[in-house]
Amino acid sequence: AGLVAQQAAQTGTGADWPGVGGSADESGYSQLSAINTANIRKLGLAWSLDLEGEVSLEATPLAVNGILYFSGSYGAVYAVDGASGRLIWKYDPEIWKVNPTRQAMGMGVNRGVAYDNGRIFIGVLDGRLIALDARTGAVAWSVNTLPPGTMHSLTGAPRTFNGKVIIGNGGADIGQRGFVTAYDQKTGAQVWRFWTVPGSPEQNAGDPVMEMAAKSWNGSYWKTGTGGTVWNGMTFDSELNRIYLGVGNAGPYDPEKRSPGGGDNLFVASIVALDADSGQYIWHYQQNPRESWDYKATANMIAATVTIDGRPRKVLMQQPTNGFFYVLDRETGKLISAEKVGKVSWASHIDMATGRPVETANVHYQEGPVDIYPSTLGSHNWQAMSYSPQTGLAYIPYMQAGARYAKADKGFLASITGASASFITQKRDKDDLTGALLAWDPVAQKARWRMARPHLWNGGTLATAGGLVFQGTADGYVRAHDAASGKEMWRFNAGLGIIGAPMSYAIGDTQYVSLLVGWGGTTAAASEILNVGWKYGAQPRRLLSFAIGGKARLAPSPPRDMAIHALDDPSIVLDEKAVAAGKEMGFICGACHGMAFKGAGAPGPDLRESALSLSEENFYQVVQEGALAERGMPRFPLGKAQIHNIWSYLRATAREALGTRKPDTDTATAARF
Ligand SMILES: O=C(O)c1cc(C(=O)O)c2c(n1)C(=O)C(=O)c1cc(C(=O)O)[nH]c1-2
């Protein structure tokens, strides 16, 4: 083994990157220092791999013995030679064929794979958890993780520990009840399951944890919806043998519609600690009692030991969407500190005696619409923060945006969420609708430095022992900063916006930094604030790997383009009744193609620019018959009249973009979930 690999072996992780968050602590920290502040200027592209047919790339690759493993959209898994970039194998779970009715869930995204004992584990949108042979990509086993009849999705990366593999799911926004399940790595047999919110009284009976949680819910919540899905953050604590769950928001959003008259609604928007072997509850900390804003504790949670008041403390750190940075004692779950990292208006502070937030007036929009920061997207979403034990700082991909929240009943979307949440698109201060890379001191609970990012929705971060922080940004660059000062020391034009976090690995003496380039996410519905000008299909999706002295060249990508190249057939006579009816249903398309068909470049194309959609017949074949299902466009079994309405609305929005039709100023349907 080379010097770098030996060094790495001494410090535990290093040459390998065994999980999406690096080591089990989810710190996103690499022990490697061959790439450092002294030689970063010589960092260059070692190799790249174009990923044909991919859209949103959210995963952080794993590295095991020089081989990179990662997921693409729709649960495809790749194994790539870390030295050369050669594709070794690719596995496609073929959701469109196996479970076509579930293809529409979760917008095709996937946040990565897990590794252990020669196997790669992938969670698939339709609820399958699949074990693959790491050498060949052959299926070892496949289990359905969802009970029959639910509407969950599955987009998160599994985690491995103690011979087990654990996975959660998504769907809180449509009221699905959250849970996680641990399976035996060898056989796929279920070891334990933990529900994050109570079910019906019959289901809770005899389960003391669910009986306790049920006391914090009112009404027939098991019928109206609960939420609390674990769709992203899970951390295995190898010191204490625990699993920490980052539990999602409630659904419906309006608390009066799911738990009338009050109740904290455990364990929504909470961190829950479980015994890793039995799945037994140990403690919980709820960040948002009676959650009402799509706030979720789903961001990554970093287990670390830090010195507080001269004493080493075993802590768990998280910066969830609600805008506070939380430091918990991971032995007890007790709050050590919590401070605002940016613009936060829903609470004045967290009361240290009770651990509960002190909320501002009308914050549950009980007395009418109210503007609140952060928005549903949060001040920090799933894009992982990292933590460097060298600097003692956490590196957060921060976002600043607010939303107007109100009770709502009308329209299909509001009938599910019980509320509307529309982004505040007017800048109220210079940082609104922008991002930042924030270096946060978790002990002092304050920012040490802040690098402004012009756009929201940047990638997660990597911190290294070389004194560097790496991040890919919405504007299409991979950037390296001095971890201590924040100074940008290097950047590379990747030709497309980046949302996935970088990682680092070593082969022999060579250290690499690698990441996926694939603008997207479940973000199209927020296209009014997240459109950066990338076009679906125009810029290649890629895996890039960098090393000192790397000399590879990247074929240039078409540049960003904010113009809308809408197409129209002037001979089409629009039926205005159909246009109005289509608008009511347009949210179905909006989740991927953008609300009011204003695309964000991913995960679906801007249909106003689609030549195929000029023809109602072609549109029908795609929507109703699934003509493009294999390429990721799910089949929607709607009637001919409904499809006619949606198509008419699409044609109207194209004409609005061309200026040949009066713009529609009624944005009531512009809600996001
Ligand atoms: O409530 C849920 O279950 C759930 C699931 C997911 C998901 O599975 O990706 C997201 C969200 N919520 C969510 O609120 C959110 O902002 C979000 C962003 C993304 C993404 O991958 O870009 N997923 C999700």
The ligand as a Tripos MOL2 file, in Angstrom:
@<TRIPOS>MOLECULE
LIG
   24    26     1     0     0
SMALL
NO_CHARGES

@<TRIPOS>ATOM
      1 O1        -41.7930   14.5580    3.2380 O.co2     1 LIG1
      2 C1        -41.1230   13.7080    2.6660 C.2       1 LIG1
      3 O2        -41.2650   12.4940    2.8350 O.co2     1 LIG1
      4 C2        -40.0840   14.2160    1.7220 C.ar      1 LIG1
      5 C3        -39.3540   13.3560    0.9160 C.ar      1 LIG1
      6 C4        -38.3660   13.8800    0.0730 C.ar      1 LIG1
      7 C5        -37.6310   12.8660   -0.7250 C.2       1 LIG1
      8 O3        -37.9110   11.6750   -0.5020 O.co2     1 LIG1
      9 O4        -36.7870   13.1410   -1.5460 O.co2     1 LIG1
     10 C6        -38.1420   15.2940    0.0740 C.ar      1 LIG1
     11 C7        -38.9320   16.0720    0.9340 C.ar      1 LIG1
     12 N1        -39.8750   15.5390    1.7240 N.ar      1 LIG1
     13 C8        -38.7710   17.5010    1.0270 C.2       1 LIG1
     14 O5        -39.4950   18.1550    1.7790 O.2       1 LIG1
     15 C9        -37.7670   18.1540    0.2700 C.2       1 LIG1
     16 O6        -37.5820   19.3870    0.3690 O.2       1 LIG1
     17 C10       -36.9760   17.3710   -0.6070 C.ar      1 LIG1
     18 C11       -35.9590   17.7330   -1.4960 C.ar      1 LIG1
     19 C12       -35.5760   16.5650   -2.0730 C.ar      1 LIG1
     20 C13       -34.5490   16.3500   -3.1000 C.2       1 LIG1
     21 O7        -34.1410   15.1970   -3.2440 O.co2     1 LIG1
     22 O8        -34.1590   17.3120   -3.7900 O.co2     1 LIG1
     23 N2        -36.2900   15.5230   -1.5880 N.ar      1 LIG1
     24 C14       -37.1630   15.9860   -0.6950 C.ar      1 LIG1
@<TRIPOS>BOND
     1     1     2 2
     2     2     3 1
     3     2     4 1
     4     4     5 ar
     5     4    12 ar
     6     5     6 ar
     7     6     7 1
     8     6    10 ar
     9     7     8 2
    10     7     9 1
    11    10    11 ar
    12    10    24 1
    13    11    12 ar
    14    11    13 1
    15    13    14 2
    16    13    15 1
    17    15    16 2
    18    15    17 1
    19    17    18 ar
    20    17    24 ar
    21    18    19 ar
    22    19    20 1
    23    19    23 ar
    24    20    21 2
    25    20    22 1
    26    23    24 ar
@<TRIPOS>SUBSTRUCTURE
     1 LIG1         1 GROUP 0 **** ****
